[in-house]
Amino acid sequence: MVKDTFEHGIEQEFQVVNPWTGELKGGVEEILRGLPKDWLGIDRAAGIEGDHYPTELEHKTGICVSIDDIREGLIVNRTEMIKYARKCDYALIATGVNPFSTTDYPGESFGEHHHVGGNETSILAVRRHNLIREFIPELHAFTVNSPIYGKKKTDYMSYRAHRSPHIHPGSRVKFSSHRSVSNIEDAKRIYGSNPRYWDVTPYAFIKRGYPTVEVRLFDTQTSIDMSVAITAILEALALKAKKMNEQDRTPPKIDENILCYNRNQAIKHGMSAEFKVDKNVKYLKEGECFAYHSKEIDSKSSIITATQAVKELIVYIENELDEIGADSKILSPVNKAIEKKQTPASHQLDIFNLRGIESLSTELMNETIDGQSIKRGG
């Protein structure tokens, strides 16, 4: 049984597309006009709404207190969105960028955002932020879901993340999103007046009294199972951070340059990435290893594969996963990524390489409808 955990909410951005070709089509306002008012999410914690672009339909689960609630919210919202999109002769696709057309909007992309925690002390929010921060590359590696753009393969397993402005070459804030912070004021100084476009931030909605950690690094996931697995991992990390906070322990700090390098490798290569090891990060305490520092890994090595790093992440939080009731079934998409380097991006590439772009269009629309787990992958 999955136990109640921290407050947790998810926002997902879906592509509104031509149901025959999968190409982007600006029909959000038409779909919203057909929705019952009870489903509209404007200024509400849950519901369906438009976002920045006429091709982007977003839903919010609202504040949930268990993984089961998250799953139910994802299923119910997706079902309603698809139903009303069909009534207007549109289809929806869940992935990071549109594989079948280019966009007139430079920033147009489609992400999945998780809000973890709430109504707790700001220092706990900061420590949750700092611990989740350490695993940005691993979280990218098994969730990449946008390798194709404009009917062509890109050089990235997450082309959406590659286009994110905070890692654009030459950006003066290139590393800002990857810094460990000391307190909320430190976070505000680092992230500036608008923190919402970084991978992880520790004070979303702080003005409303909800110091949640917002995690924005994911492509929108086609599979509901993958979104639930992500939820379980973030919940386990939040619980680990809470234990640290109760002991007044601060999460270790992986060097931001190494973290940024590993992040870039993850969005380019997914589970095939090779990460640098920060050898200055030692064991947290005797018997409890931190990422990259299992006894199975050669202590002299300066490189670790993403596959091994994700495996280490699961080992690191295995007690917390057990405490919240996240079993092997819930973690199945992550276990597949570890065992077979199987990710949503590799699944798209398999279809594209074997059957072509038209088959990929049909497959993504169908998988968005049923939200099933990935069936294939490289």
Secondary structure as a PSIPRED ss2 file (coil, helix, strand):
# PSIPRED VFORMAT (PSIPRED V4.0)

   1 M C   1.000  0.000  0.000
   2 V C   1.000  0.000  0.000
   3 K C   1.000  0.000  0.000
   4 D E   0.000  0.000  1.000
   5 T E   0.000  0.000  1.000
   6 F E   0.000  0.000  1.000
   7 E E   0.000  0.000  1.000
   8 H E   0.000  0.000  1.000
   9 G E   0.000  0.000  1.000
  10 I E   0.000  0.000  1.000
  11 E E   0.000  0.000  1.000
  12 Q E   0.000  0.000  1.000
  13 E E   0.000  0.000  1.000
  14 F E   0.000  0.000  1.000
  15 Q E   0.000  0.000  1.000
  16 V E   0.000  0.000  1.000
  17 V E   0.000  0.000  1.000
  18 N C   1.000  0.000  0.000
  19 P C   1.000  0.000  0.000
  20 W C   1.000  0.000  0.000
  21 T C   1.000  0.000  0.000
  22 G C   1.000  0.000  0.000
  23 E C   1.000  0.000  0.000
  24 L E   0.000  0.000  1.000
  25 K C   1.000  0.000  0.000
  26 G C   1.000  0.000  0.000
  27 G C   1.000  0.000  0.000
  28 V H   0.000  1.000  0.000
  29 E H   0.000  1.000  0.000
  30 E H   0.000  1.000  0.000
  31 I H   0.000  1.000  0.000
  32 L H   0.000  1.000  0.000
  33 R H   0.000  1.000  0.000
  34 G H   0.000  1.000  0.000
  35 L C   1.000  0.000  0.000
  36 P C   1.000  0.000  0.000
  37 K H   0.000  1.000  0.000
  38 D H   0.000  1.000  0.000
  39 W H   0.000  1.000  0.000
  40 L E   0.000  0.000  1.000
  41 G C   1.000  0.000  0.000
  42 I C   1.000  0.000  0.000
  43 D C   1.000  0.000  0.000
  44 R C   1.000  0.000  0.000
  45 A C   1.000  0.000  0.000
  46 A E   0.000  0.000  1.000
  47 G E   0.000  0.000  1.000
  48 I E   0.000  0.000  1.000
  49 E E   0.000  0.000  1.000
  50 G E   0.000  0.000  1.000
  51 D C   1.000  0.000  0.000
  52 H C   1.000  0.000  0.000
  53 Y C   1.000  0.000  0.000
  54 P C   1.000  0.000  0.000
  55 T C   1.000  0.000  0.000
  56 E E   0.000  0.000  1.000
  57 L E   0.000  0.000  1.000
  58 E E   0.000  0.000  1.000
  59 H E   0.000  0.000  1.000
  60 K E   0.000  0.000  1.000
  61 T E   0.000  0.000  1.000
  62 G C   1.000  0.000  0.000
  63 I C   1.000  0.000  0.000
  64 C E   0.000  0.000  1.000
  65 V E   0.000  0.000  1.000
  66 S E   0.000  0.000  1.000
  67 I H   0.000  1.000  0.000
  68 D H   0.000  1.000  0.000
  69 D H   0.000  1.000  0.000
  70 I H   0.000  1.000  0.000
  71 R H   0.000  1.000  0.000
  72 E H   0.000  1.000  0.000
  73 G H   0.000  1.000  0.000
  74 L H   0.000  1.000  0.000
  75 I H   0.000  1.000  0.000
  76 V H   0.000  1.000  0.000
  77 N H   0.000  1.000  0.000
  78 R H   0.000  1.000  0.000
  79 T H   0.000  1.000  0.000
  80 E H   0.000  1.000  0.000
  81 M H   0.000  1.000  0.000
  82 I H   0.000  1.000  0.000
  83 K H   0.000  1.000  0.000
  84 Y H   0.000  1.000  0.000
  85 A H   0.000  1.000  0.000
  86 R H   0.000  1.000  0.000
  87 K H   0.000  1.000  0.000
  88 C C   1.000  0.000  0.000
  89 D C   1.000  0.000  0.000
  90 Y C   1.000  0.000  0.000
  91 A E   0.000  0.000  1.000
  92 L E   0.000  0.000  1.000
  93 I E   0.000  0.000  1.000
  94 A C   1.000  0.000  0.000
  95 T C   1.000  0.000  0.000
  96 G C   1.000  0.000  0.000
  97 V C   1.000  0.000  0.000
  98 N C   1.000  0.000  0.000
  99 P C   1.000  0.000  0.000
 100 F C   1.000  0.000  0.000
 101 S C   1.000  0.000  0.000
 102 T C   1.000  0.000  0.000
 103 T C   1.000  0.000  0.000
 104 D C   1.000  0.000  0.000
 105 Y C   1.000  0.000  0.000
 106 P C   1.000  0.000  0.000
 107 G C   1.000  0.000  0.000
 108 E C   1.000  0.000  0.000
 109 S C   1.000  0.000  0.000
 110 F C   1.000  0.000  0.000
 111 G E   0.000  0.000  1.000
 112 E E   0.000  0.000  1.000
 113 H E   0.000  0.000  1.000
 114 H E   0.000  0.000  1.000
 115 H E   0.000  0.000  1.000
 116 V E   0.000  0.000  1.000
 117 G C   1.000  0.000  0.000
 118 G C   1.000  0.000  0.000
 119 N C   1.000  0.000  0.000
 120 E C   1.000  0.000  0.000
 121 T C   1.000  0.000  0.000
 122 S H   0.000  1.000  0.000
 123 I H   0.000  1.000  0.000
 124 L H   0.000  1.000  0.000
 125 A H   0.000  1.000  0.000
 126 V H   0.000  1.000  0.000
 127 R H   0.000  1.000  0.000
 128 R H   0.000  1.000  0.000
 129 H H   0.000  1.000  0.000
 130 N H   0.000  1.000  0.000
 131 L H   0.000  1.000  0.000
 132 I H   0.000  1.000  0.000
 133 R H   0.000  1.000  0.000
 134 E C   1.000  0.000  0.000
 135 F C   1.000  0.000  0.000
 136 I H   0.000  1.000  0.000
 137 P H   0.000  1.000  0.000
 138 E H   0.000  1.000  0.000
 139 L H   0.000  1.000  0.000
 140 H H   0.000  1.000  0.000
 141 A H   0.000  1.000  0.000
 142 F H   0.000  1.000  0.000
 143 T H   0.000  1.000  0.000
 144 V C   1.000  0.000  0.000
 145 N C   1.000  0.000  0.000
 146 S E   0.000  0.000  1.000
 147 P C   1.000  0.000  0.000
 148 I E   0.000  0.000  1.000
 149 Y E   0.000  0.000  1.000
 150 G C   1.000  0.000  0.000
 151 K C   1.000  0.000  0.000
 152 K E   0.000  0.000  1.000
 153 K E   0.000  0.000  1.000
 154 T C   1.000  0.000  0.000
 155 D C   1.000  0.000  0.000
 156 Y C   1.000  0.000  0.000
 157 M C   1.000  0.000  0.000
 158 S E   0.000  0.000  1.000
 159 Y H   0.000  1.000  0.000
 160 R H   0.000  1.000  0.000
 161 A H   0.000  1.000  0.000
 162 H H   0.000  1.000  0.000
 163 R C   1.000  0.000  0.000
 164 S C   1.000  0.000  0.000
 165 P H   0.000  1.000  0.000
 166 H H   0.000  1.000  0.000
 167 I H   0.000  1.000  0.000
 168 H C   1.000  0.000  0.000
 169 P C   1.000  0.000  0.000
 170 G C   1.000  0.000  0.000
 171 S C   1.000  0.000  0.000
 172 R C   1.000  0.000  0.000
 173 V C   1.000  0.000  0.000
 174 K C   1.000  0.000  0.000
 175 F C   1.000  0.000  0.000
 176 S H   0.000  1.000  0.000
 177 S H   0.000  1.000  0.000
 178 H H   0.000  1.000  0.000
 179 R C   1.000  0.000  0.000
 180 S C   1.000  0.000  0.000
 181 V C   1.000  0.000  0.000
 182 S C   1.000  0.000  0.000
 183 N C   1.000  0.000  0.000
 184 I H   0.000  1.000  0.000
 185 E H   0.000  1.000  0.000
 186 D H   0.000  1.000  0.000
 187 A H   0.000  1.000  0.000
 188 K H   0.000  1.000  0.000
 189 R H   0.000  1.000  0.000
 190 I H   0.000  1.000  0.000
 191 Y H   0.000  1.000  0.000
 192 G C   1.000  0.000  0.000
 193 S C   1.000  0.000  0.000
 194 N C   1.000  0.000  0.000
 195 P C   1.000  0.000  0.000
 196 R C   1.000  0.000  0.000
 197 Y C   1.000  0.000  0.000
 198 W C   1.000  0.000  0.000
 199 D C   1.000  0.000  0.000
 200 V E   0.000  0.000  1.000
 201 T E   0.000  0.000  1.000
 202 P E   0.000  0.000  1.000
 203 Y E   0.000  0.000  1.000
 204 A E   0.000  0.000  1.000
 205 F C   1.000  0.000  0.000
 206 I H   0.000  1.000  0.000
 207 K H   0.000  1.000  0.000
 208 R H   0.000  1.000  0.000
 209 G C   1.000  0.000  0.000
 210 Y C   1.000  0.000  0.000
 211 P C   1.000  0.000  0.000
 212 T E   0.000  0.000  1.000
 213 V E   0.000  0.000  1.000
 214 E E   0.000  0.000  1.000
 215 V E   0.000  0.000  1.000
 216 R E   0.000  0.000  1.000
 217 L E   0.000  0.000  1.000
 218 F E   0.000  0.000  1.000
 219 D E   0.000  0.000  1.000
 220 T C   1.000  0.000  0.000
 221 Q C   1.000  0.000  0.000
 222 T C   1.000  0.000  0.000
 223 S C   1.000  0.000  0.000
 224 I H   0.000  1.000  0.000
 225 D H   0.000  1.000  0.000
 226 M H   0.000  1.000  0.000
 227 S H   0.000  1.000  0.000
 228 V H   0.000  1.000  0.000
 229 A H   0.000  1.000  0.000
 230 I H   0.000  1.000  0.000
 231 T H   0.000  1.000  0.000
 232 A H   0.000  1.000  0.000
 233 I H   0.000  1.000  0.000
 234 L H   0.000  1.000  0.000
 235 E H   0.000  1.000  0.000
 236 A H   0.000  1.000  0.000
 237 L H   0.000  1.000  0.000
 238 A H   0.000  1.000  0.000
 239 L H   0.000  1.000  0.000
 240 K H   0.000  1.000  0.000
 241 A H   0.000  1.000  0.000
 242 K H   0.000  1.000  0.000
 243 K H   0.000  1.000  0.000
 244 M H   0.000  1.000  0.000
 245 N H   0.000  1.000  0.000
 246 E H   0.000  1.000  0.000
 247 Q C   1.000  0.000  0.000
 248 D C   1.000  0.000  0.000
 249 R C   1.000  0.000  0.000
 250 T C   1.000  0.000  0.000
 251 P C   1.000  0.000  0.000
 252 P C   1.000  0.000  0.000
 253 K C   1.000  0.000  0.000
 254 I C   1.000  0.000  0.000
 255 D C   1.000  0.000  0.000
 256 E H   0.000  1.000  0.000
 257 N H   0.000  1.000  0.000
 258 I H   0.000  1.000  0.000
 259 L H   0.000  1.000  0.000
 260 C H   0.000  1.000  0.000
 261 Y H   0.000  1.000  0.000
 262 N H   0.000  1.000  0.000
 263 R H   0.000  1.000  0.000
 264 N H   0.000  1.000  0.000
 265 Q H   0.000  1.000  0.000
 266 A H   0.000  1.000  0.000
 267 I H   0.000  1.000  0.000
 268 K H   0.000  1.000  0.000
 269 H H   0.000  1.000  0.000
 270 G H   0.000  1.000  0.000
 271 M H   0.000  1.000  0.000
 272 S H   0.000  1.000  0.000
 273 A C   1.000  0.000  0.000
 274 E E   0.000  0.000  1.000
 275 F E   0.000  0.000  1.000
 276 K E   0.000  0.000  1.000
 277 V C   1.000  0.000  0.000
 278 D C   1.000  0.000  0.000
 279 K C   1.000  0.000  0.000
 280 N C   1.000  0.000  0.000
 281 V C   1.000  0.000  0.000
 282 K C   1.000  0.000  0.000
 283 Y C   1.000  0.000  0.000
 284 L C   1.000  0.000  0.000
 285 K E   0.000  0.000  1.000
 286 E C   1.000  0.000  0.000
 287 G C   1.000  0.000  0.000
 288 E E   0.000  0.000  1.000
 289 C C   1.000  0.000  0.000
 290 F C   1.000  0.000  0.000
 291 A C   1.000  0.000  0.000
 292 Y C   1.000  0.000  0.000
 293 H C   1.000  0.000  0.000
 294 S C   1.000  0.000  0.000
 295 K C   1.000  0.000  0.000
 296 E C   1.000  0.000  0.000
 297 I C   1.000  0.000  0.000
 298 D C   1.000  0.000  0.000
 299 S C   1.000  0.000  0.000
 300 K C   1.000  0.000  0.000
 301 S C   1.000  0.000  0.000
 302 S C   1.000  0.000  0.000
 303 I E   0.000  0.000  1.000
 304 I E   0.000  0.000  1.000
 305 T E   0.000  0.000  1.000
 306 A H   0.000  1.000  0.000
 307 T H   0.000  1.000  0.000
 308 Q H   0.000  1.000  0.000
 309 A H   0.000  1.000  0.000
 310 V H   0.000  1.000  0.000
 311 K H   0.000  1.000  0.000
 312 E H   0.000  1.000  0.000
 313 L H   0.000  1.000  0.000
 314 I H   0.000  1.000  0.000
 315 V H   0.000  1.000  0.000
 316 Y H   0.000  1.000  0.000
 317 I C   1.000  0.000  0.000
 318 E H   0.000  1.000  0.000
 319 N H   0.000  1.000  0.000
 320 E H   0.000  1.000  0.000
 321 L H   0.000  1.000  0.000
 322 D H   0.000  1.000  0.000
 323 E H   0.000  1.000  0.000
 324 I C   1.000  0.000  0.000
 325 G C   1.000  0.000  0.000
 326 A C   1.000  0.000  0.000
 327 D C   1.000  0.000  0.000
 328 S C   1.000  0.000  0.000
 329 K C   1.000  0.000  0.000
 330 I C   1.000  0.000  0.000
 331 L C   1.000  0.000  0.000
 332 S H   0.000  1.000  0.000
 333 P H   0.000  1.000  0.000
 334 V H   0.000  1.000  0.000
 335 N H   0.000  1.000  0.000
 336 K H   0.000  1.000  0.000
 337 A H   0.000  1.000  0.000
 338 I H   0.000  1.000  0.000
 339 E H   0.000  1.000  0.000
 340 K H   0.000  1.000  0.000
 341 K C   1.000  0.000  0.000
 342 Q C   1.000  0.000  0.000
 343 T C   1.000  0.000  0.000
 344 P H   0.000  1.000  0.000
 345 A H   0.000  1.000  0.000
 346 S H   0.000  1.000  0.000
 347 H H   0.000  1.000  0.000
 348 Q H   0.000  1.000  0.000
 349 L H   0.000  1.000  0.000
 350 D H   0.000  1.000  0.000
 351 I H   0.000  1.000  0.000
 352 F H   0.000  1.000  0.000
 353 N H   0.000  1.000  0.000
 354 L H   0.000  1.000  0.000
 355 R H   0.000  1.000  0.000
 356 G C   1.000  0.000  0.000
 357 I H   0.000  1.000  0.000
 358 E H   0.000  1.000  0.000
 359 S H   0.000  1.000  0.000
 360 L H   0.000  1.000  0.000
 361 S H   0.000  1.000  0.000
 362 T H   0.000  1.000  0.000
 363 E H   0.000  1.000  0.000
 364 L H   0.000  1.000  0.000
 365 M H   0.000  1.000  0.000
 366 N H   0.000  1.000  0.000
 367 E H   0.000  1.000  0.000
 368 T H   0.000  1.000  0.000
 369 I H   0.000  1.000  0.000
 370 D H   0.000  1.000  0.000
 371 G C   1.000  0.000  0.000
 372 Q C   1.000  0.000  0.000
 373 S C   1.000  0.000  0.000
 374 I C   1.000  0.000  0.000
 375 K C   1.000  0.000  0.000
 376 R C   1.000  0.000  0.000
 377 G C   1.000  0.000  0.000
 378 G C   1.000  0.000  0.000
